[in-house]
Amino acid sequence: MDFEIPENLRLMTDTVRRFVKKDLEPISQQVEDEDRIPEEVVQTMRELGLFGLSIPEEYDGLGIGTLGECLVYEELSAVNACFRTRIGTNNGIGSQGIVIDGTTEQKEKYLPKLASGEWIGVFALTEPEAGSDAANVQTTAELKGDKWVLNGRKHFITNGDIADVSTVFAVTDKSKRAKGGITAFLVEKTDPGFFVGTIERKMGMRGSHTCELIFDNCEIPRDRIIGGDANLGLGFRTAMKTLDKGRLTMGASAVGSAQKLLELSLDYAKQRVQFGKPICEFQAVQIMLADMATQIYAGRQMLHHAAWLRDKRGTAVIKEASMVKLFCTEMANRVADMAVQIHGGMGYMKDFPVERFYRDLRLTRIYEGTSEIQRNVIARELLKG
Ligand SMILES: Cc1cc2nc3c(=O)[nH]c(=O)nc-3n(C[C@H](O)[C@H](O)[C@H](O)COP(=O)(O)OP(=O)(O)OC[C@H]3O[C@@H](n4cnc5c(N)ncnc54)[C@H](O)[C@@H]3O)c2cc1C
């Protein structure tokens, strides 16, 4: 077994770490206060190639593989997870349908724009009546002449307000639904009948917007089915294929934030004096620090192993990806709780970043499949055959 991170990925990670220190750390609080990432920082992200980490080199991306992408997300999420989210949809659910199942024309048209960050791609599956039960989407698509006409409403769509192209899942055959009746379409922001609805007010993740997308007799050309007419009705399969990588990168984000919380807690415990000595000298605090470090170590090892497996095996890491998402996100939430506890009252104050991490991390147990759904997936895989 070789646990060395390959040289090219180490260099990439070092570059991102320097970018985080120099450009992102100083504005992290500003992003929280203003609920937006300054455009000049987004531009640097473009120049570093961060929007195209997972897009193949032939379409102008970096194509650094799953392990590389996870390493970058660990670094970005150590400062503020909203930076990961900004590039996350272009690298993940907003582009991978096209990468995995798109036609050559679709790849040539969209992937270079997504890789450069000129365009933002998003993934629009969730609806008010279709959350964990994603197959229950109500949005419909009807072929009228040479156009598809979409009607419906998506909600909770990350980066929806800045989307240039959305991967939208709509019912094309009610009798078949997930078994051949849901199709993945590409909808551009200039398509008639496409509207951005309410931007949702959230508990955390400021700097990253989540909103409704509305399709009101939205007309798109016939060639916008991902993968072309041959993929009519097979959109649910496309959706499921994109999810395992998303689950791994969500694990990476959780590990990166948890690592930062450990470092903040160590620093605080060394300098905070009570009863005449630093609180790190109390065994109760040491136990929390030891538990945090041990759980992060376990999470990081399984994350890197599963990412490495995916790079080696293609997409067949369904069970491992769900295990990573489940373990790492729940682990990071426990770590955040201990970090707040070590900081005492200061951990509850907005002056200290642990308060923000605590709120932001709560989301990781919910989106891209809740913890309960991950357990369902793992159990289903275990019980197969
Ligand atoms: C900030 C944010 C960003 C998001 N971004 C996107 C995006 O970009 N694109 C997109 O398509 N979606 C997005 N989502 C949606 C997200 O994936 C869903 O919220 C999530 O899948 C859960 O669906 P739900 O909210 O409808 O909860 P529900 O499905 O209503 O779940 C409620 C509870 O019931 C439990 N539950 C439901 N079914 C089962 C079951 N079979 N077994 C056991 N427990 C069950 C759940 O685990 C949960 O605890 C986002 C959500 C948020 C909050």
PDBQT file of the ligand as one rigid body, heavy atoms in Angstrom, charges set to zero:
ROOT
HETATM    1  C1  LIG A 401     -28.712  24.719   1.429  1.00  0.00    +0.000 C 
HETATM    2  C2  LIG A 401     -29.217  23.611   0.545  1.00  0.00    +0.000 A 
HETATM    3  C3  LIG A 401     -28.708  23.463  -0.726  1.00  0.00    +0.000 A 
HETATM    4  C4  LIG A 401     -29.206  22.488  -1.600  1.00  0.00    +0.000 A 
HETATM    5  N1  LIG A 401     -28.750  22.410  -2.891  1.00  0.00    +0.000 NA
HETATM    6  C5  LIG A 401     -29.389  21.584  -3.775  1.00  0.00    +0.000 A 
HETATM    7  C6  LIG A 401     -29.078  21.628  -5.179  1.00  0.00    +0.000 A 
HETATM    8  O1  LIG A 401     -28.175  22.349  -5.623  1.00  0.00    +0.000 OA
HETATM    9  N2  LIG A 401     -29.807  20.841  -6.030  1.00  0.00    +0.000 N 
HETATM   10  C7  LIG A 401     -30.803  20.026  -5.595  1.00  0.00    +0.000 A 
HETATM   11  O2  LIG A 401     -31.416  19.358  -6.419  1.00  0.00    +0.000 OA
HETATM   12  N3  LIG A 401     -31.095  19.950  -4.262  1.00  0.00    +0.000 NA
HETATM   13  C8  LIG A 401     -30.437  20.721  -3.361  1.00  0.00    +0.000 A 
HETATM   14  N4  LIG A 401     -30.766  20.678  -2.014  1.00  0.00    +0.000 N 
HETATM   15  C9  LIG A 401     -31.804  19.772  -1.572  1.00  0.00    +0.000 C 
HETATM   16  C10 LIG A 401     -31.317  18.638  -0.672  1.00  0.00    +0.000 C 
HETATM   17  O3  LIG A 401     -30.616  17.669  -1.395  1.00  0.00    +0.000 OA
HETATM   18  C11 LIG A 401     -32.548  18.103   0.081  1.00  0.00    +0.000 C 
HETATM   19  O4  LIG A 401     -32.906  19.094   1.029  1.00  0.00    +0.000 OA
HETATM   20  C12 LIG A 401     -32.295  16.777   0.762  1.00  0.00    +0.000 C 
HETATM   21  O5  LIG A 401     -32.104  15.752  -0.177  1.00  0.00    +0.000 OA
HETATM   22  C13 LIG A 401     -33.424  16.394   1.717  1.00  0.00    +0.000 C 
HETATM   23  O6  LIG A 401     -34.677  16.557   1.130  1.00  0.00    +0.000 OA
HETATM   24  P1  LIG A 401     -35.821  17.376   1.947  1.00  0.00    +0.000 P 
HETATM   25  O7  LIG A 401     -35.211  18.663   2.355  1.00  0.00    +0.000 OA
HETATM   26  O8  LIG A 401     -37.019  17.441   1.103  1.00  0.00    +0.000 OA
HETATM   27  O9  LIG A 401     -36.077  16.532   3.228  1.00  0.00    +0.000 OA
HETATM   28  P2  LIG A 401     -37.094  15.292   3.368  1.00  0.00    +0.000 P 
HETATM   29  O10 LIG A 401     -36.861  14.335   2.259  1.00  0.00    +0.000 OA
HETATM   30  O11 LIG A 401     -38.466  15.800   3.570  1.00  0.00    +0.000 OA
HETATM   31  O12 LIG A 401     -36.572  14.611   4.701  1.00  0.00    +0.000 OA
HETATM   32  C14 LIG A 401     -37.034  14.980   6.009  1.00  0.00    +0.000 C 
HETATM   33  C15 LIG A 401     -36.496  13.931   6.980  1.00  0.00    +0.000 C 
HETATM   34  O13 LIG A 401     -37.055  12.644   6.688  1.00  0.00    +0.000 OA
HETATM   35  C16 LIG A 401     -36.012  11.709   6.512  1.00  0.00    +0.000 C 
HETATM   36  N5  LIG A 401     -36.371  10.723   5.493  1.00  0.00    +0.000 N 
HETATM   37  C17 LIG A 401     -36.994  10.943   4.303  1.00  0.00    +0.000 A 
HETATM   38  N6  LIG A 401     -37.126   9.803   3.635  1.00  0.00    +0.000 NA
HETATM   39  C18 LIG A 401     -36.586   8.821   4.407  1.00  0.00    +0.000 A 
HETATM   40  C19 LIG A 401     -36.391   7.423   4.254  1.00  0.00    +0.000 A 
HETATM   41  N7  LIG A 401     -36.787   6.750   3.147  1.00  0.00    +0.000 N 
HETATM   42  N8  LIG A 401     -35.780   6.730   5.242  1.00  0.00    +0.000 NA
HETATM   43  C20 LIG A 401     -35.368   7.382   6.365  1.00  0.00    +0.000 A 
HETATM   44  N9  LIG A 401     -35.502   8.714   6.556  1.00  0.00    +0.000 NA
HETATM   45  C21 LIG A 401     -36.100   9.419   5.589  1.00  0.00    +0.000 A 
HETATM   46  C22 LIG A 401     -34.813  12.534   6.049  1.00  0.00    +0.000 C 
HETATM   47  O14 LIG A 401     -33.581  11.860   6.260  1.00  0.00    +0.000 OA
HETATM   48  C23 LIG A 401     -34.978  13.762   6.926  1.00  0.00    +0.000 C 
HETATM   49  O15 LIG A 401     -34.453  13.516   8.199  1.00  0.00    +0.000 OA
HETATM   50  C24 LIG A 401     -30.215  21.619  -1.135  1.00  0.00    +0.000 A 
HETATM   51  C25 LIG A 401     -30.700  21.730   0.176  1.00  0.00    +0.000 A 
HETATM   52  C26 LIG A 401     -30.231  22.729   1.007  1.00  0.00    +0.000 A 
HETATM   53  C27 LIG A 401     -30.801  22.829   2.395  1.00  0.00    +0.000 C 
ENDROOT
TORSDOF 0
